[in-house]
Amino acid sequence: MELIEEAAEDGREEFRPLVELSPEERRQVVTLPPTVAKLTAVKRFVLYGSNLVRIPAEIGAMTSLEEFTPYTSYRLHWFPFEITRCSNLARSTVSTRALFGNYTFRPPFPRLQPPRDSTAGLDLTELDARRWGATAVRGCSVCDRPIGQGGLHQVWISLRVATDVLPLLVNACSAACVSALPAGAEDYVRTPHTGGRVEQPPPD
């Protein structure tokens, strides 16, 4: 978190936080804090060889991002849909064989929670990441409205992001927002789905 604050303050264009951590410290970093949203000047984000298991939705606020390199982060199997908001992102280096639904092996997608038309009784700020993919869900991945104003509809969709086709987790506020998603990438499941026993195209 301190490294993110330093990078945000000095407005650097390249951010390589792991090189400033010891091997033991790197092993402890399994996600990034939501404060990555402050890195609006960063163009190159390098997470080579990380122990990350998830990326927060706030990466979508990194509007200057042009190159994203989480290569050899073998525990990173999916990404948040909000990464598609990085409109300048043109280059990526991802270990695609570790991804859900990848073209080579077609590993299955985990089954998501059933859709909820209301979030009443669900604390969206204290979620179990093993069930929901995040410890908090704030805004709709599609329309960006506060998720608490509607329901919570989670789906997977595979889209080309920069150089790679990535499995993306969508946290939508309504079925209408799910319907507004684009078609999936060619040679992948073309419609949003909730994982589990979904039929995928045959592997390469």
N, C-alpha and C positions, 0 to 999 in steps of 0.2 A: 504494500500500500504506500509505503514511503517512496519507493522508486516511481510509482505512478504520479504521486504529487510532485516530485522533482521534475519529471518529464513534462507534466502539464505546465509547470511554472516557467520552465526555460523554453518551452515551445519547440522542442526538438522534433525533427522529421523522421528520425529512425529510433525505434525503441526495441532494445534487446535486454529485457529485464533479467533473464535467467543467467546471463554471463556474470552478473554481479552477485549471484548467490552461490553458496557452497553446495556441493552435491547433496548433503543432507537437507538443506533448506529447499532445494529444488524438488526433492522427493515429497515434501510436505505440501507443495502447491498443487492442489487438485482442481481448483477453479480460479477464476480471476474475480477480483472485487468489482462491484458495479461502477466504481469510480473510473473505470476505463473510459467511461463516457466523456471524461475531461480531456482525453487525448485527441483533441480535434485538429491538431497540427501534424500528427504522426502520419507519414506516408508509407513507411515500411515497418511492419510489426513482425518480429522474429521470435518464435517460440520453439526453436529447434530442439528436439529431444526432451520435451517436457513430460511431466507426469500427469498432465491435465486429463480430467474425465469429462469436463463440460466447459463451455464458454458462455458467459452471461449475455442476455439479450441486449445489454447496454453497449455491446460492440457496434450496434447499428448507429450510434452517435458519432463514431469515428469517421466523419464525413470526408476527410482528406485521404483516407487509406487507399493506397494504390497497390500494395504488395503485402501478402499475408503468408507467412511461412511457419506453420506448425508441424513441419516434416519430422518424421520418426516419433511423433507423439502417439504411440500405439494404443493408448487407452482412450483416445479421443475418437468416438464412433459416430458422432453426429454434431450438428451445429444449430444455433438458433436461427429461425427464419429472418430475424431482424438484421442479419448480416447482409441481406439483399438491399438494405438501405444505404450501404456503402457504395454509392453510385460511381465512384472513381476506381473501385477495386477492379484491377485488370489482370493481375498475376497472383497465382497461388501455388504453393507447393505443399501438398497434403499426402500423407500415406494412405492412399485410397483403399488399399486392401484391408485396412482396419475398419472401414466404414460400413454401416448397415446398408444392405442392398447393393454392395459394390458389384461392378460389372463382371469381375473375375470369379467371385465365389457366391454371390447372392446370399449372404448371411441374413437371417430373418430380422425383422424389426420387432423390438419389444412391444407388447400390447399396451396401449395407452388406457387411461382411466375413461370410464363412460362419460359422454357429454353431460354437462349440467346446464340447465336453463337459468339457474340462479346459483350464486355463490354464497347464499345465506348459510351460516354455520361453518363455512370454510375460511380459515384465517390465511389470507393470501400472502401475508408477510412471514408466515412460519410454516412453510411446507416441507414435507419430506422429499428430498431431492431424488431418492430412490423410486418414489412413486410418480412424481410430477416433473422430474428433470430439472428442477430449480428449487431453491429455498424460498423464493418469492416470485410472484407474477404480478406485475403492475399494470401494464398496458396491453391492449390487443395487438398482436403481431401484425395484423392486417390494417386496421383503421386507426390504431394508436389511442383509442379512447380508453379511459380507465377500465380495467377488466371488472372491477367491482360493480360497475353500473349495469352489467348484463350477466351472462353466464360464462362458462368456461368450456370451450370445445377444443380438444387437443387432437391434432392430426399430424401425420408425417407427409412430406412431399419431397421429391428429389428434383433439384433444379441445378442448372449450370450456374456456378458462381465463380467468376474469374476463369481460371484454367480448368477447374474440376467440377464434376457433378457431385453435389453434396446432399446427404440426407438432412433435411431441415425439420426441426420441431416447431410447429405452429401452435400458439396459444391464442385462440380466437374468442371473441366475446359473443359470437352468435353463429348460427348455421349459415346466415347470409354472408358473413365474412369468410367462412370456409368456402362457400360457393364462388366467391370472388377471386379465389386463388387461381394462378395460371395453371396451365396443363404441365404435368411433369415432363422431365427431359425424355427425349427419344431413347428407346431401348431400356427405359425404366418404367415403373408403375406410373401411369399417366394421370391418375386421379388421386386426390388426397385420401389417405386411409389411416386406420387406427392401429396398424401393426398386427402382430399375431400371425395367423395362418393366411396371409394374403398371398395371392398368386403373383409371382414375379416372372419376368421374362427369363429364359434359360441363361445360365452363365456363359461367359465367353469360352 
